[in-house]
Every structure is written in structure tokens, then in C-alpha cells.
Amino acid sequence: MSKTRFLALIPAVALAATACSGSGGGGEDTADGDITLSFSNSYTEDHPHTRCGIDLVAERVAESDSGMSVDTFPNSQLGANTETFASVMSGDIDLDVQGSSALSASYSPIGVMDSAYVFRDADHLFSFFDSEASADMKAEFEEATGTKILDVWYFGDRHFTATEPIRSPEDLDGLRMRFPDSPTHLANAAALGADPTAVAFEEVYLALQQGTVDGQENPIPTIEGMNFVEVQSHVSLSSHSVGSQMIVVSGETWDSLSADQQETLQQAVSETRADNRACIEEAEQEITDRWESEGAIEIVDDVDVETFRSQAQEYFAENMDAEQYALYEAVQEIE
């Protein structure tokens, strides 16, 4: 955590160096004419999204002989998770990994993809993203933000951790649960019956340690990578959200690339989808097996998922605006 907090102190310096080098809006031109793209994320270096995601994209681009390379910046080196997409829109960062709820601040309908129980599993997530039903959403997002979604990666199912087990909505009563400070995640909290407390991602460990919040929710690799098991006693396998992460590129950057370079970058990101998912799922199994064998945290696997699901779906039917609920229903209808 000390490394994460240290890195959180330097985003302004990193961004200033990036801007001065000319990497904003089309990447940095190197002495030999190659383009270097900046790729930011908020995860640790050993998180699957880094080592089996962004790093793989960088490797594939490097092997392509396309006149491009990718510099990766994990651990929020280029800014906090809530800040970097604005830098992509402005062209100061070329590529970023962002959840749809964070992106919904710029285009609200896309936040539906992070809604509780909107997807059944990762296959359902990918089927929707690749369907005609999502085409308008992606086109309107591009128009609204000036950025382009290259693909979606599976983030892992989100589960609760807390100082006590959570098996039903009633078990959330009286618990201060950290949720990301976005309309989608705060709506999820209400739908699931939680009392949400907004804490920046980079500060969650400290909030749990100091008792500012009693619990939080994230996928297993993130729970492990951020050492939350050190300050939590139970992980309850609610699978209340099939986590998705969008790979977004600055429109200015995209337009500056040749057609061949665009194809190379698109292919590198899309080909990484399957590898990234496999890495996430392998990490989940390895981590939960180790937690169980070491007694690091109590795993609660008898969560009443169906009650959570039906409560969430009823809440969204009554509280989502018309445009969001139309998309929510469209997702539900995808096989």
C-alpha cells in the first residue's frame, strides 16, 4: 500500500512529462519516427489486467512491426482512476482501462453495463458487447466523448468483503459499505440494500483499516492485489456484478494513426480479451484456494444470490430512467 500511496502523489508530474514529450494526442514521436502510446491503469503490476492485459497489448504491438510501441503505466501513475479518462478525452493519455460506471459520467447509458445482475456471466457480457444491440451505445459514446471503445475485458465478478458474513440483503443492514462514487455503483448499493460510503479506490485499504467503512465490493483478484484480506474477515460470494472494463483510446490519437496501425492496435486489444479472461479466472481459483488453505479470510459461499438478483431487478425497473432501462432490458434479452 505504501507504494500505491507514493505513486498516487506523482500523477501531475507524470502527466506534465507526458505532455512535454509530445505523447498527448497521437502518441510520442520517437527519433526513428515510431509512435509511442501511453496506456494507463489503476491496478498493481501483478493484477491480471496489467500482466495479462495491458502488458500483452504492449507485447503484441511491439511484435507487429507497425511503427508503434506502447508504454504502460500501472498503479495510477498517470492519475487516480477517477481522473484518467478525462485525460484520454483531452488527448493527454492515449489509452486507458475503465469500468463502464466511470465512463457513465461522460455518457450515462453505458453505466448500465455495471448494474447489479445485468449480466449472467462473462459469456453474456461478451455476447452483448459484440451484438447489434450495443452498436448504437458505442457509437453514441464515441460521439459524446471523442474517444473510441476498442473492446471490453472481463474484470471478474464483484463480491462483498466485510467484518461479518453477508448472505442476504438483510445482512447489509447497519454496515457501512464502500462503493465507488459513481451513479451506477451508488444505484447498485440501493438496489442491493446497502448503505454506501464513497471512498476513492486508492484509499479503500486505509478506510477499512481505520474502520471508516465496514466492507467493500470488488472482484477477487482486486481484493487480493489491494491486500483487503488483511483488514477484512469475510468474503461473501455474491457475484452481484459481472465486472467489465472498457479499453478506450483518445479520438485524437486514433485519428493520428494510419489504417494499418489502427488495425494493429485493434487486433492487439481484441486478441487479448480471451487471454485476459483466462488469467482472471485462473487467478480467482488460485487465490480462493490459497485463502482457504491458509485461513486468510472466511469464504462465504452460501449467499442467497437469487434474492439479491430479484431485489436488484425490481429496483431498477422502478428507478432507472427510460433510456437506461431500455438498454438494461436489451442486455437481458441477449442469449
C-alpha positions in Angstrom: 0.0 0.0 0.0 2.9 2.4 0.7 4.0 2.0 -2.9 0.4 2.8 -4.1 0.2 5.8 -1.9 3.6 7.1 -3.1 2.6 6.7 -6.8 -0.7 8.5 -6.1 1.4 11.6 -5.3 3.1 11.9 -8.7 0.3 12.0 -11.3 0.7 15.6 -12.0 4.4 15.2 -12.6 3.9 12.2 -14.8 1.2 13.9 -16.8 3.4 17.0 -17.2 6.2 14.9 -18.5 3.9 13.1 -20.9 2.6 16.4 -22.3 6.0 17.9 -22.7 7.3 14.8 -24.6 4.5 15.2 -27.1 2.7 11.9 -26.3 -0.7 13.6 -25.9 -2.9 13.4 -29.0 -1.4 10.8 -31.2 1.4 9.4 -29.1 5.0 10.4 -28.7 7.1 10.5 -31.9 10.5 8.9 -31.3 13.7 9.7 -33.0 13.3 7.0 -35.6 9.7 8.1 -36.4 7.9 5.4 -34.4 4.9 6.4 -32.3 4.8 5.6 -28.5 1.4 5.3 -27.0 0.7 5.8 -23.2 -1.5 3.1 -21.7 -2.7 3.9 -18.1 -4.4 1.8 -15.5 -5.1 1.9 -11.7 -4.1 -1.7 -10.9 -1.0 -3.2 -9.4 1.7 -4.6 -11.6 0.8 -8.2 -10.8 -3.0 -7.7 -11.3 -4.3 -9.8 -14.3 -5.5 -6.6 -16.1 -1.9 -5.5 -16.1 0.2 -8.6 -16.6 -2.4 -10.5 -18.8 -4.0 -7.4 -20.3 -2.1 -4.2 -20.9 1.3 -5.8 -20.9 0.1 -8.3 -23.5 -1.2 -5.5 -25.7 2.2 -3.8 -25.4 4.0 -7.0 -26.4 1.7 -7.7 -29.4 2.1 -4.1 -30.7 5.9 -4.4 -30.2 5.9 -7.6 -32.3 3.8 -6.1 -35.1 6.5 -4.0 -36.8 3.8 -1.3 -37.2 5.9 1.7 -36.2 4.2 1.8 -32.8 5.1 0.9 -29.2 3.1 1.1 -26.0 4.4 2.4 -22.7 2.4 1.1 -19.7 1.6 3.0 -16.5 0.0 0.8 -13.8 -0.6 1.8 -10.2 -2.3 5.0 -11.1 1.0 6.6 -12.2 -0.8 8.9 -14.6 -3.6 9.9 -12.2 -6.3 8.5 -9.9 -8.8 6.1 -11.5 -11.4 8.9 -11.5 -9.2 11.3 -13.4 -7.5 9.4 -16.2 -10.5 9.2 -18.6 -10.7 13.0 -18.7 -7.0 12.9 -19.8 -7.9 10.4 -22.6 -10.7 12.7 -23.8 -8.2 15.7 -23.8 -5.6 13.6 -25.6 -3.0 13.8 -22.7 -3.3 10.0 -22.3 -3.6 7.7 -25.3 -5.2 4.5 -23.9 -6.9 3.7 -20.6 -8.8 0.8 -18.9 -12.1 2.0 -17.3 -15.2 0.5 -15.9 -18.5 1.5 -17.6 -19.7 3.2 -14.4 -16.8 5.6 -14.5 -17.4 6.2 -18.2 -21.1 7.0 -17.5 -20.1 10.3 -16.1 -19.5 11.3 -19.7 -22.2 9.2 -21.3 -24.8 7.9 -18.8 -26.3 5.0 -20.7 -23.1 3.0 -20.7 -23.3 2.7 -16.9 -25.9 0.1 -17.3 -23.2 -2.4 -18.1 -22.0 -2.2 -14.4 -25.5 -2.5 -13.0 -26.1 -5.3 -10.5 -27.1 -8.6 -12.1 -27.5 -7.1 -15.6 -25.3 -9.9 -16.9 -25.5 -13.6 -16.1 -21.8 -14.3 -16.7 -18.8 -13.3 -18.8 -20.2 -15.1 -21.9 -23.3 -13.0 -21.6 -21.2 -9.8 -21.3 -19.2 -10.6 -24.4 -22.3 -11.6 -26.4 -23.9 -8.3 -25.6 -20.8 -6.2 -26.4 -20.5 -8.0 -29.8 -24.2 -7.7 -30.7 -26.1 -5.2 -32.8 -27.8 -4.1 -29.6 -24.6 -2.5 -28.3 -23.7 -0.8 -31.6 -25.7 2.4 -31.0 -24.4 2.7 -27.5 -20.8 2.5 -28.6 -21.4 5.0 -31.5 -23.2 7.4 -29.2 -20.4 7.1 -26.6 -17.8 7.9 -29.2 -19.8 11.0 -30.3 -20.3 12.2 -26.7 -16.7 11.7 -25.5 -14.5 12.0 -28.6 -13.0 8.6 -27.6 -13.3 5.1 -29.0 -14.0 1.8 -27.2 -11.7 -0.8 -28.7 -13.1 -3.7 -26.7 -14.3 -5.0 -23.4 -12.4 -7.2 -21.0 -13.8 -9.3 -18.2 -12.9 -7.8 -14.8 -14.2 -10.7 -12.7 -17.4 -11.0 -10.7 -17.7 -8.4 -7.8 -18.2 -9.9 -4.3 -18.6 -8.4 -0.9 -16.0 -8.3 1.8 -16.8 -7.2 5.3 -16.3 -7.7 9.0 -19.1 -10.2 9.0 -20.8 -12.6 6.5 -23.3 -11.2 4.0 -25.7 -13.9 2.9 -28.9 -11.8 2.2 -29.9 -8.2 1.7 -30.8 -8.1 5.4 -27.2 -8.7 6.4 -26.2 -5.4 4.9 -28.3 -3.5 7.5 -26.1 -1.4 9.6 -22.9 -2.0 7.6 -21.1 1.0 6.0 -20.1 -0.4 2.6 -17.7 1.3 0.3 -18.9 1.6 -3.2 -17.3 3.7 -6.0 -18.5 7.2 -6.2 -20.5 6.9 -9.4 -24.2 7.0 -10.1 -24.2 3.4 -11.3 -22.5 1.9 -8.2 -24.5 4.0 -5.8 -27.6 2.8 -7.5 -26.3 -0.7 -7.2 -25.9 -0.1 -3.4 -29.5 1.0 -3.2 -30.7 -1.9 -5.3 -28.8 -4.5 -3.1 -29.9 -2.9 0.2 -26.5 -1.4 1.2 -25.6 1.8 2.9 -23.0 3.2 0.6 -19.9 5.2 1.6 -17.9 6.7 -1.3 -14.1 6.2 -0.9 -11.5 6.7 -3.7 -10.2 3.4 -4.9 -6.6 4.3 -3.8 -7.8 4.9 -0.2 -10.0 1.9 0.4 -7.4 -0.1 2.3 -6.9 2.7 4.8 -10.6 3.2 5.2 -11.1 -0.5 6.0 -8.1 -0.5 8.3 -9.3 2.6 10.3 -12.9 1.4 10.4 -14.2 4.3 8.4 -16.1 1.6 6.4 -17.0 -2.0 7.4 -16.7 -3.5 4.0 -16.4 -3.1 0.2 -17.0 -4.9 -3.0 -14.6 -5.9 -5.8 -13.5 -8.9 -7.8 -11.3 -11.5 -6.1 -8.0 -10.5 -7.9 -8.5 -6.9 -6.8 -9.3 -7.9 -3.2 -6.1 -9.9 -3.2 -4.0 -7.3 -5.1 -5.0 -4.5 -2.7 -4.5 -6.7 0.4 -8.0 -6.2 1.6 -7.9 -9.7 3.3 -5.5 -8.1 5.9 -8.3 -5.8 7.1 -11.5 -7.9 6.4 -12.7 -11.2 8.0 -15.2 -12.4 5.4 -15.6 -12.5 1.6 -19.2 -13.3 0.5 -19.5 -14.7 -3.0 -22.5 -12.6 -4.2 -21.4 -12.3 -7.8 -23.6 -9.2 -7.8 -21.9 -7.6 -10.8 -20.1 -9.2 -13.8 -17.3 -6.7 -14.0 -16.4 -5.2 -17.3 -13.6 -2.9 -18.3 -13.6 -0.9 -21.5 -10.4 -0.3 -23.4 -10.7 3.3 -24.6 -8.4 5.3 -26.9 -8.3 9.0 -27.4 -10.0 10.0 -30.6 -7.2 12.4 -31.4 -4.7 9.5 -31.0 -6.9 7.1 -33.1 -7.2 9.6 -35.9 -3.5 10.2 -36.0 -2.7 6.5 -36.7 -2.6 5.0 -40.1 -5.2 2.4 -41.2 -2.6 -0.3 -40.6 -1.7 1.0 -37.2 -5.4 1.2 -36.2 -5.8 -2.4 -37.3 -2.8 -3.5 -35.4 -3.9 -1.7 -32.2 -7.5 -3.0 -32.5 -6.3 -6.6 -33.1 -3.8 -6.4 -30.2 -6.6 -5.3 -27.8 -9.2 -7.7 -29.1 -6.9 -10.8 -29.2 -6.0 -10.1 -25.5 -9.7 -10.4 -24.4 -9.6 -14.2 -24.2 -6.1 -14.3 -22.6 -7.2 -11.7 -20.0 -10.3 -13.7 -19.1 -8.4 -16.9 -18.7 -5.9 -15.1 -16.5 -8.7 -13.6 -14.4 -10.4 -16.9 -13.9 -7.1 -18.8 -13.1 -6.2 -16.1 -10.6 -9.6 -16.3 -8.9 -9.3 -20.1 -8.5 -5.7 -19.9 -7.2 -6.4 -17.0 -4.8 -9.6 -18.6 -3.3 -7.8 -22.0 -2.9 -4.9 -20.3 -1.1 -7.2 -18.2 1.1 -9.0 -21.4 2.1 -5.8 -23.4 2.8 -4.2 -20.6 4.7 -7.4 -19.4 6.5 -6.6 -15.9 5.4 -10.3 -14.9 5.2 -13.6 -16.8 5.7 -15.2 -17.6 2.3 -19.0 -17.4 2.5 -20.3 -19.5 -0.5 -24.0 -19.8 0.5 -25.1 -16.4 -0.5 -28.8 -16.1 -1.4 -28.0 -14.8 -4.9 -31.5 -15.2 -6.3 -33.0 -12.9 -3.6 -30.3 -10.3 -4.3 -30.9 -10.7 -8.0 -34.7 -10.3 -7.9 -34.5 -7.3 -5.5 -32.0 -5.6 -7.7 -34.0 -6.1 -10.9 -37.2 -4.9 -9.2 -35.4 -1.8 -8.0 -34.0 -0.9 -11.5 -37.5 -1.4 -13.1 -38.8 1.2 -10.7 -35.9 3.6 -10.6 -33.9 3.6 -13.8 -34.7 6.4 -16.3 -36.3 5.2 -19.6 -33.2 5.3 -21.7 -31.1 3.3 -19.3 -33.9 0.8 -18.6 -34.4 0.2 -22.3 -30.7 -0.7 -22.5 -31.0 -2.9 -19.4 -33.8 -4.8 -20.9 -31.9 -5.1 -24.2 -29.0 -6.7 -22.4 -31.3 -9.1 -20.6 -32.7 -10.4 -23.9 -29.3 -11.3 -25.3 -28.7 -15.0 -25.3 
